[in-house]
Amino acid sequence: MKEEIKQYVVEHLSFLPEELIVVIVSALPILELRGGIPVAATFGYDFWTAFTLSVLGNLLPIIPLLLLFRPLSNFMMRFRWYKRFYDWLYERTLRNSKNVERFGAIGLILFTAIPLPTTGAYSACVAAALFKIRFHYAFLAIAFGVVVAGLGVGLVVYSIV
């Protein structure tokens, strides 16, 4: 798997510096730092460099998502296809974020920190917007969750490597 990741990255992103590749992979939805840390490990970075680059990349989209999701969604609700997507997203987020609804910003930490496919910074930003958690609390909670997730994923990846 390690060689497959490295080969894919080399074939498609070799024109970028390795550090930037780790940051970009960590900023992508779904992959987030769960993808960035293994990529950094394949490049031979030590734990703390991989952790720092991946956390930085995973933090980059949080502010724009928290600030723009609600206003853009309100604007896009005029389109039926978006309304259907929003309703689906709302139901999915509701199912996966009972702790967020119950505990607010503290629940966002748990929601972000647990490295599962439907959790992470992107989903936590959506949950924060849907549950109307204030920006300041949401940002700090999600950032803390990203750090916890980074430590967990990093420990697992670097214990295997």
C-alpha positions, -999 to 999 in steps of 0.1 A, spaced: 0 0 0 28 24 9 44 20 -25 10 24 -43 4 57 -25 39 70 -33 36 59 -70 3 76 -74 15 108 -59 47 107 -79 28 102 -111 2 129 -106 17 155 -83 55 152 -87 57 189 -99 48 200 -64 71 201 -33 65 171 -10 55 193 19 28 210 -2 15 176 -14 10 165 23 -8 198 31 -30 195 0 -39 159 7 -47 168 43 -70 196 32 -91 174 9 -125 162 20 -128 126 30 -90 121 31 -81 149 55 -52 141 77 -60 104 76 -46 106 41 -19 132 47 -1 115 75 4 82 55 15 102 25 41 121 47 53 87 61 58 74 25 80 105 19 101 96 49 91 124 72 94 120 109 63 119 131 63 155 141 68 169 106 41 147 92 18 157 121 25 194 117 20 194 79 -11 173 81 -28 193 109 -20 225 90 -36 212 59 -66 199 77 -71 232 95 -70 253 62 -106 247 51 -122 251 85 -125 289 86 -140 292 51 -164 263 57 -176 278 90 -181 312 76 -195 303 42 -216 272 46 -247 287 60 -249 318 37 -241 297 6 -267 271 16 -293 298 22 -286 311 -13 -286 277 -29 -319 265 -13 -337 281 -42 -325 252 -64 -345 220 -59 -314 197 -64 -295 216 -37 -325 214 -13 -325 176 -18 -288 174 -12 -291 196 18 -319 175 33 -298 144 27 -267 160 43 -288 172 72 -302 138 79 -268 121 76 -252 146 98 -280 143 124 -275 105 124 -238 107 129 -236 136 153 -258 130 183 -230 141 206 -227 174 187 -264 180 192 -262 170 229 -229 186 239 -225 214 213 -189 225 208 -175 198 231 -193 172 209 -175 187 179 -142 177 194 -153 141 196 -169 142 162 -137 155 147 -112 135 167 -127 100 159 -110 90 127 -139 74 109 -149 79 73 -180 100 81 -163 122 107 -136 148 105 -132 186 101 -155 189 70 -184 170 86 -178 189 119 -181 222 101 -214 211 85 -226 200 119 -216 233 135 -235 252 109 -266 230 111 -267 232 149 -258 269 149 -228 266 171 -210 300 173 -179 304 151 -154 309 179 -165 277 198 -168 257 166 -134 267 153 -116 259 186 -134 226 191 -128 214 155 -91 225 157 -86 206 189 -104 176 174 -80 178 144 -50 178 167 -63 148 187 -71 129 154 -36 138 141 -20 124 172 -41 92 170 -36 86 133 1 95 135 7 71 163 -10 43 144 8 50 111 42 54 127 38 23 148 33 3 116 60 20 95 
